Amino acid sequence: MTDANILVIDDDDDILLSARLFLKQHFNQVLTCKSPREINVLLSKNEIDIILLDMNYQKGTSDGREGLYWLEHILSIDKDYIVILMTAFGNVELAVQAIKKGAIDFILKPWENEKLFATLSAAAKLRQSNKKVKKLEKIHSSLQHDMERKFENIIGNNENVQYLQKTMIKVAPTDANVLILGENGTGKQVFAYELHKNSLRRKQFFMHVDLGSLSENLFESELFGYTKGAFTDAKEDKPGRFEMADGGTIFLDEIGNLSLPLQAKLLSVLQNQTVTRLGDSRARKIDVRLITATNMPLNEMVAKGTFRQDLLFRINTVELILPPLRERGDDINLLAMHFLNIFATKYHKSIKTINPTAQQALLAYSWPGNIRELQHVIERAVIMSDGLEITMEDLQLSPQKFGNQTPLQTDMPLDEMEKLMVNKAIEKHKGNISRAAAELGLTRAALYRRIEKFGL
Ligand SMILES: Nc1ncnc2c1ncn2[C@@H]1O[C@H](COP(=O)(O)OP(=O)(O)OP(=O)(O)O)[C@@H](O)[C@H]1O
């Protein structure tokens, strides 16, 4: 049974009856009607896939003009309807005209059942694949929408970041390969997507591939695809990520994690601009814009022989080096406020600000996880906070991760200052309570009481 619903429109009762009897054995649902005037109601009430439409309705007419009129009418309701016309022998010219207007095929009356079945089966397949394409287009556009929301605009007034943004805007519309360097969580993916969004390929696919998570085994099949039977689990042909990104941008993240043999394979694809699926002999041309990123020191790796120099030259036409968050000064509070607004809305809290002490602490913290860590810290603080502002307690920053600067301020509440001093002393003496207590002028018991009080 083919999964398709068919509507047959003909003014001849005998034709409708024989169509219904035959088609019911092969298709999901078969509806019939005598007059095309019922089309609107039938189409609005039923999920119809294919319409089998007669060309003449009024007695004595045979020019097919009515059929053409109703064909146009159906396609004006939805241009994706699949319409097949029924026409008498000798009226082939009319059928050709109908196909030009959007019918997908025609059959001659009286029909042979086998021929009718073959035509309708092909039409059902076409309808199914059209539906699939539509669904994929919808998914694609909603993913694109999600990405755009996820990566709004790059936030940052720091002069390095401003310079990077200017460079990015200049480079984006060219097809130059861009290598983005920076510690974890500095926004490499955000920059990569921003490059794509500002490029001429913005309407095409942005394909993110995390090379760090691909095993040696999966590398080729994921990136280059495979043909049916290429290996035990290859049940059907599958394009790789490069082919899927054709016309768009491919972002190869964590490129510093590739082993030397895989670097060689990648280089050959980049040099030849072709991919060959596993198990295939045909090289397929690809047109992709390449963006790569890593937190590894590629130049040092080249010197040590763990990263190929020729591959580095191929990928780093333009290099963007993202600064770590601890070097971005006021951007820390700018980003913190940005995340505060997002999470206050998400968790329905009316928190409006971060108090001055907490702001100082954010500036003094070393942010080893960079913007991603800041985002998590603020999210947690918003969840924990009971007031209208984020305090030092809400931030729950790890004392071990403060840099050399001290976040102490003269206007700091006594409690918070005490907590910071306790933290610093414990950190300085690597957790040795006796020494930390001695430095603070406290007994061990008094220090323990404070540790408990501050939840350290
Ligand atoms: N300038 C920015 N403005 C707003 N949010 C940002 C900015 N840069 C990064 N982020 C946010 O910080 C988080 C980390 O960013 P991203 O994933 O781009 O970093 P990354 O450098 O690619 O990290 P990794 O090296 O771990 O893959 C994301 O949630 C991202 O939305």
The ligand as an ORCA input file, in Angstrom:
! r2SCAN-3c Opt
* xyz 0 1
  N      31.600     38.304     22.542
  C      30.671     37.513     23.048
  N      29.499     38.022     23.394
  C      28.576     37.238     23.977
  N      28.739     35.937     24.263
  C      29.889     35.385     23.920
  C      30.915     36.139     23.288
  N      31.945     35.334     23.050
  C      31.598     34.125     23.545
  N      30.350     34.155     24.057
  C      29.668     33.033     24.709
  O      30.659     32.309     25.447
  C      30.513     30.903     25.287
  C      31.800     30.323     24.741
  O      31.993     30.774     23.408
  P      32.556     29.815     22.253
  O      31.922     28.461     22.321
  O      32.464     30.570     20.990
  O      34.073     29.700     22.724
  P      35.231     28.829     22.087
  O      36.441     29.667     22.148
  O      34.796     28.318     20.751
  O      35.327     27.646     23.135
  P      36.075     26.218     22.976
  O      37.513     26.504     22.702
  O      35.866     25.586     24.311
  O      35.366     25.497     21.868
  C      29.318     30.714     24.395
  O      28.201     30.418     25.186
  C      29.153     32.036     23.687
  O      27.796     32.265     23.352
*
